[in-house]
Amino acid sequence: MKNVEIERKFLVEYLPDKLDKYMCFDIKQGYISTDPTIRLRKRDNEYILTVKGGADITGLHRAEFELPLSEEQFEKLWKKVETDLVIKKRYLIPINDDLTAELDIYEGQLSGFMNVEVEFSTLKDAVLFEPPKWFGAEVTEDRRYSNASLVKYGIPVKK
């Protein structure tokens, strides 16, 4: 169980070469609640309940608690999901400084949308991070790009 998540989120300018050489997971997730955020996620054969929030919640640094579930627990809780589904493929792409870019390519109602996140161990590392060229505009602080918002309101119209 993690207690804090430090991450930066970006749109995708273009896909990196040879995407098929990277580890990839199929993800299906839904939300029991979007305020506060209570998410159920199936990642391949792994089942997770996640709660995000806290008084200090921002895009870059927020409280996050993840609890592993059995398939049976997941299926029982899944009946409580009140949103449409988020379906995506997540590619884990090694990048500079021993970091991993988590590239999400969405399917279903969000088909065609892509974003990429990088998690950090410290705020200093997050602030000093220089994104690769294939990363697009940063949307870390833009709540419209959270998965909870995407599933409720769709892909934001670019300004």
C-alpha atoms as an extended CHARMM CRD file, in Angstrom:
* protein
*
       159  EXT
         1         1  MET       CA              0.0000000000        0.0000000000        0.0000000000  PROA      1               0.0000000000
         2         2  LYS       CA              1.4030000000        3.3890000000       -1.0130000000  PROA      2               0.0000000000
         3         3  ASN       CA              0.5460000000        6.5240000000        0.9220000000  PROA      3               0.0000000000
         4         4  VAL       CA              1.7270000000        9.2620000000       -1.4410000000  PROA      4               0.0000000000
         5         5  GLU       CA              1.8950000000        9.5410000000       -5.2030000000  PROA      5               0.0000000000
         6         6  ILE       CA              4.2570000000       12.0260000000       -6.8420000000  PROA      6               0.0000000000
         7         7  GLU       CA              3.7560000000       12.1260000000      -10.5870000000  PROA      7               0.0000000000
         8         8  ARG       CA              3.7110000000       14.3630000000      -13.6210000000  PROA      8               0.0000000000
         9         9  LYS       CA              1.2850000000       13.8140000000      -16.4930000000  PROA      9               0.0000000000
        10        10  PHE       CA              1.6880000000       14.7970000000      -20.1470000000  PROA      10              0.0000000000
        11        11  LEU       CA             -0.1500000000       14.4890000000      -23.4150000000  PROA      11              0.0000000000
        12        12  VAL       CA              1.6890000000       12.5520000000      -26.1390000000  PROA      12              0.0000000000
        13        13  GLU       CA              3.3370000000       14.3790000000      -29.0460000000  PROA      13              0.0000000000
        14        14  TYR       CA              4.1390000000       11.1470000000      -30.8940000000  PROA      14              0.0000000000
        15        15  LEU       CA              4.5840000000        7.4700000000      -30.0310000000  PROA      15              0.0000000000
        16        16  PRO       CA              8.0710000000        6.1580000000      -29.3410000000  PROA      16              0.0000000000
        17        17  ASP       CA              9.5540000000        3.7090000000      -31.8550000000  PROA      17              0.0000000000
        18        18  LYS       CA              9.0530000000       -0.0460000000      -31.5040000000  PROA      18              0.0000000000
        19        19  LEU       CA              6.2650000000        0.1850000000      -28.9400000000  PROA      19              0.0000000000
        20        20  ASP       CA              5.7270000000       -3.5850000000      -29.1120000000  PROA      20              0.0000000000
        21        21  LYS       CA              9.0770000000       -4.2380000000      -27.4080000000  PROA      21              0.0000000000
        22        22  TYR       CA              7.8680000000       -2.7350000000      -24.1140000000  PROA      22              0.0000000000
        23        23  MET       CA              5.9120000000       -4.4270000000      -21.3470000000  PROA      23              0.0000000000
        24        24  CYS       CA              2.1940000000       -3.8090000000      -21.8130000000  PROA      24              0.0000000000
        25        25  PHE       CA             -0.8420000000       -4.3350000000      -19.5740000000  PROA      25              0.0000000000
        26        26  ASP       CA             -4.5340000000       -4.3630000000      -20.3830000000  PROA      26              0.0000000000
        27        27  ILE       CA             -6.3710000000       -2.1690000000      -17.8780000000  PROA      27              0.0000000000
        28        28  LYS       CA            -10.0900000000       -1.9420000000      -17.1300000000  PROA      28              0.0000000000
        29        29  GLN       CA            -11.1850000000        0.4420000000      -14.4300000000  PROA      29              0.0000000000
        30        30  GLY       CA            -14.3120000000        2.0210000000      -13.0440000000  PROA      30              0.0000000000
        31        31  TYR       CA            -15.1470000000        4.3990000000      -10.2300000000  PROA      31              0.0000000000
        32        32  ILE       CA            -17.2730000000        3.7320000000       -7.1850000000  PROA      32              0.0000000000
        33        33  SER       CA            -16.9220000000        7.4530000000       -6.4960000000  PROA      33              0.0000000000
        34        34  THR       CA            -15.1710000000       10.3130000000       -8.2680000000  PROA      34              0.0000000000
        35        35  ASP       CA            -15.2870000000       12.6860000000       -5.2570000000  PROA      35              0.0000000000
        36        36  PRO       CA            -13.5290000000       11.3500000000       -3.3020000000  PROA      36              0.0000000000
        37        37  THR       CA            -11.8270000000        9.1450000000       -5.8710000000  PROA      37              0.0000000000
        38        38  ILE       CA            -12.4710000000        5.4570000000       -5.2030000000  PROA      38              0.0000000000
        39        39  ARG       CA            -11.3350000000        3.3720000000       -8.1550000000  PROA      39              0.0000000000
        40        40  LEU       CA            -11.4370000000       -0.3210000000       -9.0130000000  PROA      40              0.0000000000
        41        41  ARG       CA             -8.8350000000       -1.5210000000      -11.5000000000  PROA      41              0.0000000000
        42        42  LYS       CA             -8.1540000000       -4.8180000000      -13.1910000000  PROA      42              0.0000000000
        43        43  ARG       CA             -4.6440000000       -4.9290000000      -14.6750000000  PROA      43              0.0000000000
        44        44  ASP       CA             -4.2750000000       -8.2070000000      -16.5100000000  PROA      44              0.0000000000
        45        45  ASN       CA             -4.9570000000      -10.6370000000      -13.6220000000  PROA      45              0.0000000000
        46        46  GLU       CA             -4.2930000000       -8.1780000000      -10.7990000000  PROA      46              0.0000000000
        47        47  TYR       CA             -7.1600000000       -6.4880000000       -8.9150000000  PROA      47              0.0000000000
        48        48  ILE       CA             -6.7300000000       -3.2100000000       -7.0150000000  PROA      48              0.0000000000
        49        49  LEU       CA             -8.8980000000       -0.8240000000       -5.0170000000  PROA      49              0.0000000000
        50        50  THR       CA             -7.4480000000        2.6980000000       -4.9700000000  PROA      50              0.0000000000
        51        51  VAL       CA             -8.4960000000        5.6910000000       -2.8810000000  PROA      51              0.0000000000
        52        52  LYS       CA             -7.0620000000        9.0910000000       -3.7800000000  PROA      52              0.0000000000
        53        53  GLY       CA             -7.4720000000       12.3380000000       -1.9600000000  PROA      53              0.0000000000
        54        54  GLY       CA             -6.5130000000       14.2290000000        1.1490000000  PROA      54              0.0000000000
        55        55  ALA       CA             -6.3730000000       17.8390000000        2.2320000000  PROA      55              0.0000000000
        56        56  ASP       CA             -3.1300000000       18.4480000000        0.3050000000  PROA      56              0.0000000000
        57        57  ILE       CA             -4.4100000000       17.0400000000       -2.9800000000  PROA      57              0.0000000000
        58        58  THR       CA             -2.8450000000       18.5250000000       -6.1000000000  PROA      58              0.0000000000
        59        59  GLY       CA             -1.9220000000       17.0440000000       -9.4310000000  PROA      59              0.0000000000
        60        60  LEU       CA              1.7680000000       16.6020000000       -8.5980000000  PROA      60              0.0000000000
        61        61  HSD       CA              1.5480000000       15.3170000000       -5.0240000000  PROA      61              0.0000000000
        62        62  ARG       CA             -1.4390000000       13.5500000000       -3.5250000000  PROA      62              0.0000000000
        63        63  ALA       CA             -2.4540000000       10.9500000000       -1.0280000000  PROA      63              0.0000000000
        64        64  GLU       CA             -3.0410000000        7.5500000000       -2.5970000000  PROA      64              0.0000000000
        65        65  PHE       CA             -3.8660000000        4.2270000000       -0.9780000000  PROA      65              0.0000000000
        66        66  GLU       CA             -3.8480000000        0.9900000000       -2.9920000000  PROA      66              0.0000000000
        67        67  LEU       CA             -5.2530000000       -2.2550000000       -1.6760000000  PROA      67              0.0000000000
        68        68  PRO       CA             -4.8470000000       -5.5480000000       -3.5400000000  PROA      68              0.0000000000
        69        69  LEU       CA             -8.0760000000       -7.5150000000       -3.9510000000  PROA      69              0.0000000000
        70        70  SER       CA             -8.9440000000      -11.0830000000       -4.7930000000  PROA      70              0.0000000000
        71        71  GLU       CA            -10.9180000000      -11.6300000000       -7.9820000000  PROA      71              0.0000000000
        72        72  GLU       CA            -13.9780000000      -12.4380000000       -5.8760000000  PROA      72              0.0000000000
        73        73  GLN       CA            -13.6650000000       -9.2060000000       -3.8560000000  PROA      73              0.0000000000
        74        74  PHE       CA            -13.1660000000       -7.2440000000       -7.0760000000  PROA      74              0.0000000000
        75        75  GLU       CA            -16.2780000000       -8.7620000000       -8.6990000000  PROA      75              0.0000000000
        76        76  LYS       CA            -18.4250000000       -7.9700000000       -5.6450000000  PROA      76              0.0000000000
        77        77  LEU       CA            -17.2120000000       -4.3670000000       -5.5300000000  PROA      77              0.0000000000
        78        78  TRP       CA            -17.4780000000       -3.9890000000       -9.3130000000  PROA      78              0.0000000000
        79        79  LYS       CA            -21.2760000000       -3.9780000000       -8.9220000000  PROA      79              0.0000000000
        80        80  LYS       CA            -20.8800000000       -0.6300000000       -7.1250000000  PROA      80              0.0000000000
        81        81  VAL       CA            -19.1540000000        1.1080000000      -10.0760000000  PROA      81              0.0000000000
        82        82  GLU       CA            -21.1560000000        4.2030000000      -11.0340000000  PROA      82              0.0000000000
        83        83  THR       CA            -19.2170000000        5.3840000000      -14.0850000000  PROA      83              0.0000000000
        84        84  ASP       CA            -18.5210000000        4.2340000000      -17.5970000000  PROA      84              0.0000000000
        85        85  LEU       CA            -15.3730000000        2.1620000000      -17.9390000000  PROA      85              0.0000000000
        86        86  VAL       CA            -11.8530000000        3.2960000000      -18.6810000000  PROA      86              0.0000000000
        87        87  ILE       CA            -10.2260000000        0.7440000000      -20.9630000000  PROA      87              0.0000000000
        88        88  LYS       CA             -6.6180000000        1.2260000000      -21.9660000000  PROA      88              0.0000000000
        89        89  LYS       CA             -3.3140000000       -0.3700000000      -22.7460000000  PROA      89              0.0000000000
        90        90  ARG       CA             -0.4420000000        0.7450000000      -20.5090000000  PROA      90              0.0000000000
        91        91  TYR       CA              3.1000000000        0.5050000000      -21.8300000000  PROA      91              0.0000000000
        92        92  LEU       CA              6.0150000000        0.7240000000      -19.3970000000  PROA      92              0.0000000000
        93        93  ILE       CA              8.8390000000        2.5360000000      -21.1710000000  PROA      93              0.0000000000
        94        94  PRO       CA             12.2190000000        3.0270000000      -19.4830000000  PROA      94              0.0000000000
        95        95  ILE       CA             13.4680000000        6.6010000000      -19.7480000000  PROA      95              0.0000000000
        96        96  ASN       CA             16.3450000000        8.6510000000      -18.3680000000  PROA      96              0.0000000000
        97        97  ASP       CA             17.4940000000        8.4990000000      -14.7220000000  PROA      97              0.0000000000
        98        98  ASP       CA             16.0550000000        5.0030000000      -14.1760000000  PROA      98              0.0000000000
        99        99  LEU       CA             12.5110000000        6.3080000000      -14.5060000000  PROA      99              0.0000000000
       100       100  THR       CA              9.5930000000        4.6460000000      -16.2460000000  PROA      100             0.0000000000
       101       101  ALA       CA              7.1020000000        6.3800000000      -18.5050000000  PROA      101             0.0000000000
       102       102  GLU       CA              3.6170000000        4.8670000000      -18.2100000000  PROA      102             0.0000000000
       103       103  LEU       CA              2.0830000000        5.4050000000      -21.6430000000  PROA      103             0.0000000000
       104       104  ASP       CA             -1.6850000000        4.9310000000      -21.7320000000  PROA      104             0.0000000000
       105       105  ILE       CA             -3.4750000000        4.3760000000      -25.0440000000  PROA      105             0.0000000000
       106       106  TYR       CA             -7.2120000000        4.4700000000      -24.4880000000  PROA      106             0.0000000000
       107       107  GLU       CA             -9.9130000000        2.3580000000      -26.0960000000  PROA      107             0.0000000000
       108       108  GLY       CA            -13.7140000000        2.4300000000      -26.0620000000  PROA      108             0.0000000000
       109       109  GLN       CA            -15.3470000000        5.8220000000      -25.4940000000  PROA      109             0.0000000000
       110       110  LEU       CA            -11.9010000000        7.4550000000      -25.0990000000  PROA      110             0.0000000000
       111       111  SER       CA            -10.4340000000        5.7890000000      -28.1830000000  PROA      111             0.0000000000
       112       112  GLY       CA             -7.6670000000        7.8370000000      -29.7770000000  PROA      112             0.0000000000
       113       113  PHE       CA             -6.6600000000        9.5980000000      -26.5600000000  PROA      113             0.0000000000
       114       114  MET       CA             -3.1510000000        9.0420000000      -25.1370000000  PROA      114             0.0000000000
       115       115  ASN       CA             -1.2700000000       10.3500000000      -22.1410000000  PROA      115             0.0000000000
       116       116  VAL       CA              1.9010000000        9.5120000000      -20.2810000000  PROA      116             0.0000000000
       117       117  GLU       CA              2.7750000000        9.6950000000      -16.5870000000  PROA      117             0.0000000000
       118       118  VAL       CA              6.0300000000        9.4500000000      -14.7000000000  PROA      118             0.0000000000
       119       119  GLU       CA              6.1610000000        8.6910000000      -10.9670000000  PROA      119             0.0000000000
       120       120  PHE       CA              8.9410000000       10.0250000000       -8.7740000000  PROA      120             0.0000000000
       121       121  SER       CA             10.3110000000        9.1980000000       -5.3550000000  PROA      121             0.0000000000
       122       122  THR       CA             10.7740000000       12.8670000000       -4.3570000000  PROA      122             0.0000000000
       123       123  LEU       CA              9.2420000000       16.2320000000       -5.2330000000  PROA      123             0.0000000000
       124       124  LYS       CA             12.7170000000       17.4970000000       -6.1300000000  PROA      124             0.0000000000
       125       125  ASP       CA             13.1140000000       14.7380000000       -8.7340000000  PROA      125             0.0000000000
       126       126  ALA       CA              9.6930000000       15.5920000000      -10.1620000000  PROA      126             0.0000000000
       127       127  VAL       CA             10.4990000000       19.2960000000      -10.4600000000  PROA      127             0.0000000000
       128       128  LEU       CA             13.9060000000       18.6700000000      -12.0750000000  PROA      128             0.0000000000
       129       129  PHE       CA             12.5610000000       16.1320000000      -14.6060000000  PROA      129             0.0000000000
       130       130  GLU       CA             13.1610000000       16.9340000000      -18.2760000000  PROA      130             0.0000000000
       131       131  PRO       CA             10.5950000000       15.0740000000      -20.3990000000  PROA      131             0.0000000000
       132       132  PRO       CA             11.6340000000       13.2180000000      -23.5630000000  PROA      132             0.0000000000
       133       133  LYS       CA             10.7740000000       14.7850000000      -26.9300000000  PROA      133             0.0000000000
       134       134  TRP       CA              7.8580000000       12.4150000000      -27.5190000000  PROA      134             0.0000000000
       135       135  PHE       CA              6.0420000000       13.8620000000      -24.4960000000  PROA      135             0.0000000000
       136       136  GLY       CA              3.5700000000       16.6310000000      -25.3420000000  PROA      136             0.0000000000
       137       137  ALA       CA              2.0350000000       19.3790000000      -23.2220000000  PROA      137             0.0000000000
       138       138  GLU       CA              2.0930000000       18.9130000000      -19.4700000000  PROA      138             0.0000000000
       139       139  VAL       CA             -1.3490000000       18.4370000000      -17.8890000000  PROA      139             0.0000000000
       140       140  THR       CA             -0.3380000000       17.5090000000      -14.3400000000  PROA      140             0.0000000000
       141       141  GLU       CA             -2.3800000000       20.2740000000      -12.7370000000  PROA      141             0.0000000000
       142       142  ASP       CA             -5.2860000000       20.1470000000      -15.2110000000  PROA      142             0.0000000000
       143       143  ARG       CA             -7.9540000000       18.0630000000      -13.4980000000  PROA      143             0.0000000000
       144       144  ARG       CA             -9.7760000000       17.5770000000      -16.8250000000  PROA      144             0.0000000000
       145       145  TYR       CA             -7.1320000000       14.9690000000      -17.6920000000  PROA      145             0.0000000000
       146       146  SER       CA             -7.6270000000       12.7900000000      -14.6290000000  PROA      146             0.0000000000
       147       147  ASN       CA             -9.1220000000        9.4240000000      -15.5320000000  PROA      147             0.0000000000
       148       148  ALA       CA            -12.1080000000       10.1800000000      -13.2810000000  PROA      148             0.0000000000
       149       149  SER       CA            -12.8160000000       13.3620000000      -15.2660000000  PROA      149             0.0000000000
       150       150  LEU       CA            -12.1770000000       11.7040000000      -18.6390000000  PROA      150             0.0000000000
       151       151  VAL       CA            -14.7300000000        8.9930000000      -17.9160000000  PROA      151             0.0000000000
       152       152  LYS       CA            -17.3470000000       11.5400000000      -16.7300000000  PROA      152             0.0000000000
       153       153  TYR       CA            -16.8330000000       14.3610000000      -19.2440000000  PROA      153             0.0000000000
       154       154  GLY       CA            -14.8460000000       12.8900000000      -22.1270000000  PROA      154             0.0000000000
       155       155  ILE       CA            -11.6610000000       14.1300000000      -23.7590000000  PROA      155             0.0000000000
       156       156  PRO       CA            -11.1200000000       17.8650000000      -23.0920000000  PROA      156             0.0000000000
       157       157  VAL       CA            -11.2340000000       20.2790000000      -25.9940000000  PROA      157             0.0000000000
       158       158  LYS       CA             -7.7900000000       21.8240000000      -26.4210000000  PROA      158             0.0000000000
       159       159  LYS       CA             -7.5950000000       25.5280000000      -25.6510000000  PROA      159             0.0000000000
